[in-house]
Amino acid sequence: MFSVIKHPLVTGLRRMFILVSPNETSFEKLEDVPNYVDEAVPYFIALIIMEWSVLYLRGGNLPRLNDSLSSLSHGLLSLLHSLLFRSTELAAFMWAYTHFNIITLPWNNPITWFTCLLAVDFAYYWVHRFGHEINLFWSGHQAHHSSEDYNFTTALRQSAFQPFYSWVFYVPLALFLPPSIFLVHNQFNLIYQFWVHTETIGKLGPLEWILSTPSHHRVHHGRNPYCIDKNYGGVFIIWDRLFGTFEGEKDEEKVVYGLVHNINSWEPVYAQLHHFIYVIKTAWNIDGLSNKLSVIFKGPGWSPGKPRLGCVEDIPQVEPSPVKYDSNISVWKAIYIWTHFLILLLFWQPGLSMHKQILSTSYLSMNIAYIVFTLFVFGCMYDKRSYSDELEMIRSVIFVVAWQLGATMPVSGTICGLYLASAVCWVAVVALNKTAVKNKEK
């Protein structure tokens, strides 16, 4: 996820808030558009460190390591589909542009740039709103809301499935917008939303009337009844004010974060899939075709006899300081998990991304499966599941075997040695655990 900083630091910071000019961010050809998201990663990391520093100096609670790992794991999962497929949103946009474009605004005109800024954010508003108001789409989006904490790492807790339906809302823009400018603003819209995921920034005066701010987005992530289905805007809050979905943050009521019904697990694969499973089971078991379709296409709170989005009175009240799901693991195990996770995050996935054009589909698929399995195992370890030691032993041994067969990304001798030592240690740990159980049974 790291990239070399190829521009002045101030330029990178300006991009985080879309404080850039049309002249410096307009391109004629699609291939000339920088990968702004990749180039923003060092700034994401710098802001995370700054947030931790501010919280420490204020004497507040630092972000929890288990929650942060879970958020970063979701972020990593959301990147994996791009190793095999082009951006779904861009691919759909290009198809629609090729077949249905009516008039293309000039790529080098500032009016085009500002039109695209507003149009992309308008489309995102509906992507986001439908992601909450249609149960099937909520199944994809809910992972982003599954953290009970709210900090910059929460911004990286992305859905692995949302891109597969969000393209529908961007396709109409291909009727008049050039693809290169769409790609610029599609990236900026995502980058901008990083900084609104924090409790360290209060209300911002007059800016609150126009922009989506941390205060507005805290409401959006709240599970207090007054927060549900509010403040969908990505860059601008004007859409919420126009369409009746705006709600200001209440000073007298602390926002409580998470899902209405939290899943109580750090395991990201289950967190991504659990609502899909719930929707399928509910639709299967309910009587009547109309009800089955309603389960899928009406709101998450719907049930027979209720309005499309359910009833507000069904939303449970929250306590001001609820007990969050938590689990304590040993310091050495936490260090172990984070060490191996950072290898995936900083070396493995970026290596696959860099070389994906020359790697076979089967090779990429095997590595993706291993990364998903790794994130699943680390979640199980943080959840303290009884079989997590055995899973980690299997994971470590698989790497050693795959490395010998040349089926993993080439990594340094130090990393290979670390995995080999891990495999030996976990085989010993599992053997000792089984011996101890047998001795207890005697």
N, C-alpha and C positions, 0 to 999 in steps of 0.2 A: 504493500500500500504506500510505501514511501516513494517519493519521486524527487529527483534533483530539482532544486529551486532554480529556475531559469529566468527569473524576472526579479526586479527589486522587491524587497519585503513590503514596502508600502503598496505596491501594485497588487500583491497577493491579498493584503488586508482589504483594499478597496473592493476587490472582487467578492469578498465574503459578504459585503453589504450592497452589492451592485452599484457601487459608487464609481462607475466607469463611463466613458463616453462612447457614443455610437461609433465614432471614428476608429477607436482602438479595438473594438470588439465586433466589427462587421467584416464579413468575408464573402467573397464571391463563390468559392468552391467549398463543398462540404468537407473535403479532405484537409482543407487549410484551418478548420476550426480546432483550436487546442482542446485537449482533454482537461477542461477546467476542474472537473471533479477530482481527478488524480492529482492535479497540481495543488488542490486545496488541502490535501491530506496533512501535510506538515502543519498547516494552520489549525486544522481540527485538533491535532495533538497538542500544539502550543496552547490553544484555548482551554483544553482539558486540564493541562498542567496549571495554567493560570487560575482556573476555577478552584482546583484543589488548594492552591496557595491562598486564595482569598478566603476560602472556608476555614482553613487552618488558622489564619491570622485573626479571623473573627471569632475563633473558638467554637465554630459550629461543627456539626457531624460531617465527617468526610464521606464521600461516596463509598458504598460497600463494595468490596472486591468481588463478592459472588454476583451481585447485581451487575456490576460493570463488565465482568466476564460474560455474563449472559447477554448483555446488550451488544457487546462486540462480536459474540458468536452469531447472533442474529444478523448483524451487519455483514459478516463474512459469508453466511449462507445466502444472503441476498445478492452477492456478487458472483456466485458460482455459475448461474445460468448463462452469464455473458461469456464464459469460456467456451460454450458450445454454440451459442446463438448470437446473432446481432441484437442490438437493442430493439426490443419489441416495438417500443413507441416510435423509434426512428424508422424501422423497417416498414411499419404500417403507414407512417407519414409519407415515406418515399413512394410506396405503392399508390397511395391516393393522389399524390402530387403528379405522378406519371400519367394516371388515367383520368383524373377529374379536375385538374387545375384549370381555373377559369381565367384568372388574371394574376400575375405575379408582381407584387410590389417591388420596386427597385431595391436591390440588396444594399446599396450604398447611400440610401436616403435616411436621414435621422427619423423621419416620420415612420418609416417601416420598422425601425429599431424599437421605437416607443410603442407602436401598435402591437408588435410582437410581445413586448414586455407585458402589456395589459392582457392580450389575448391568451397567452400561455397561462397567466395566473388565473384568468377567468375560467379557463378549461380545468385548471387544477382544482379550483374551488368545487367544481361539480364532480371531478374524480374523487375528491376527499369526502364530499357530502354523500355521494352515492356509496362510498366505502363504509359509511356509518349507517345508512338508511336501507340498504339492501343486504339481507342476511348472508347471501353467497359472497358478496364483495367484502362484507365485514369479516368473513372467515379469513380473507387474505390480509386485511388491514389490522386486525386486532392484535397481532404480535407486537406492533409498534406501541400499543397502549398497555402492554402486559407488565411493565415495570411499576413497582410501588414507589420507586424513587424518581426524582426529576432533576437531571443534570445533563451536561453535554454528552455523556456517553449514551444517554437515552435517545439522542438524536440519531445515533448510529444503529439503533434497534429497528431495523427495517424489515419489511415483509419480503419474503422470497417469491410471493405469488402476485402481488399487486400489479407489477408491470404487464402481466398477461391479460389484464382487462382495462388498464388505464388508457391504453392506446386508442380505445374507442372514442374518448372525449377529445383527443388531440387531432384526430383525422380531419374534422371539418376545417381546421386551420390551413390544411394543404390546398384549399380552394384558392387562397390568395397570398400565402406567405412563402417566401423562399426557404428551402430546407436548411441552408446554412445558418440563417438567422434564428429559425426555430430551434436548431441544435444548441446554439449559444444560450438562448433563454431557457430552454428546458434544463440545462445544466445550472444556470444561475438561480433558477427557481428552487432547485434542490439545495444548492450551497447556502443560499440565504437562510433557509429554515434551520440550519444548524444552531445559530446563536440564540434562537428564541427558546431553546430547551435548557433553561436555567432558572434557579431561584435567587441567584446572586444579583440580578438586575431588577430594580423596582420599576415603577411606572415612569413613563417617559414624556409626560406632559402632552403638548399638542400632537406629537407623533402618534399618540394612541388613536387619534381620529382617522388616520390614513393607513398606517402600516400595521402589519401583524407584528406584535411585540411579545417579549417574554411574558408579560402580564396576561395578554390575551390568550397565549398558547398554554399557559398554566391552567386556565379555565378549561380549555379544550381537553387537556389530559386528566382533568379531575373526574372523580366518580361521585362527587356530591350531586344530588338531584338537580341543582340549578346549573350544573356544568355539562350535563349530558346533551350531546348533539349540538354543540355551540362552537363558533369561531373556527370555521374551516379554511379561512384564507391562508395562502402560502406566503406571499409578499405583502399583499394589501388586505386590510380588514374591511374595505369599502363594500366588498361583495356581501359580507355578512350583514352589514348595516342595510344594504339594499334589499336583501332577500329574507330578512327577519330571523337570522340565526346568530345575531350578536348577543353576547352577554359579557358585561364587565366583571372584573375580579372584585369580590366583596372583601373589604378590609376586616369585617367582623366575623368572617367564616373562613377558616383555613382550608385551602384546597387539599383534598386527599387523593392521591394518585393510584392508578391501576385500573383493572377491569372491575365491572360491577360484581362479578364473581371471579375472584382471582384463582389461578390454577395451582399456585403453591408448588412450583418446581423451577429449578434452574436449567432444566434440560430443553434446549432450543428447538430440537426437531419436533417434539411433542407440542411445544408452545406454538409452532407454526401450523401444525396440523389439527390440533384438538377441536377447533370450532368447525372445520370441515367435517370431521367425524360426527360431531353433534348434529349438524344440519342433515347429513345423510341419514343418520339413525332416526331423527325426528320425522323427516319426510317419509321415510320407509314405513314407520309405525302408525302415522296418522291416517285417518280414513278420508277418502274422497280426493279426486284429482285436484280440485280447486284448493283444498287445504294443503296438499303436497306442494303445489306451485307457490302458495302463499308463504309457506315455510322458507322456500328458497329466495323469493323475490320481494317479500315484505321485510319489515325491520326485525332486528334481533329480539325485540320485546313483544312481537306479535304472537297471538294465539287466537283460536277461534272465538269470535264474539268481541274482539278488541280492535281498536283503530290500527291503521297500517303500521304505525311506529310503536304500538303498545301504549300503555297507560303510565303517566308520570308517577302516579301513586304506587306503582309496582316497584319503583326503584328504591332499594333499601337506603335508609338514612345511614350516615357514617359518623363514627366517633371522631372527635377532633384529633386524637392521637391513637389511632388504631395500632394493634400489634401486627407488624409486618412478618411475612414469611421469612425465616432466616435459618441458617444452619452453620454450625461451627466445625471447621475441619482443622487439623493440625497445621502449624506454620510450615513444616517441611512439605506437606502435601500441597498446600497452596502455592508455595514457591515452585514445586515440580510442575503443577498444572499451568501456571503462568509462563514458565520457561518454555514448555512445549507449545503452548498456545501462540506465543510470540514468534516461534519458528514458523508456524503456519501463516501468521498474519504478515510478517515482515519479509519472509523469504519464499515460502512455498507457493502461496497463492499468487504473489506478484510474478514469480518465475514462470508459472503456468500461463499467466496473462500475457507476459512479454513474448513467449514463444508459441502461443496457441496456433499461429498460422502454419507452423511447420510440424506440429504434433498431431498424431493420428487421433481420430475420435475415440477409439477404444482406449488409448493411453490417457487421454484427458478424462474419459468417463471413469476409469479406475482410480485416478487421483482424486477426482471429485467425490467418489464414493468413500474413499479413505478419509478425506477431510470431513465429510458429513459424519462418518462413524466416530472420528476423533472428537468432534463437538458434542455428539451424543454421549460419549464416554465421560468427557469432562463434566457435563451436566449431571450425570449419574454420580460422579465422585463428589460433587458439591452437594447433591441431594442426600449423600451418605446411604446410597442403596446397597443392600447386602452383597450384591454381585459385582459391584464396581471394580474391586481389585482384580477379579478374574477378567473383566472386560479390558482393563488396562494392560494386563499381561498379554492378552490376545492381540491388542492393538500394537504393542511394542514388538512382539514376535513377528507380526505381519510385516511391519516396516523392515525388519532385518532381512526377512526372506525376500521381500519385494526388491529391496536394495541390491541384494545379491543377484537377482534376476534382471536388474536394470529396469524395473517397472515403476520406479519413483523418480521424481525430479532430482537431477544431480544436485547434491548438497555437499558442504565442506566435510572434511574428515572429522572435524570436531563434532559436528552435528551427528554424523554417523556413529561416532564413538559414544555420544550421549544416548542415542537410541539403543545401541548394543548393551551399554551398562544398564539402561532402564529395563530392557528385556530380562537380563540376568537377575536384577533385583526383584522384579515382580514375580518371576517364576519362584524365587526363594520365598517371597512374602506369601504367595498363595500356598506353597507347600507347607510353610510353617503354620499358617492359619488352619489348614486341614489337619495337621498333626495335633494342634491344640484342641480342635473340636473332637477328634478321636479320643484324646486323653481325657477330656471332660466326660465323654460318654462311658468310659470304663468305670 
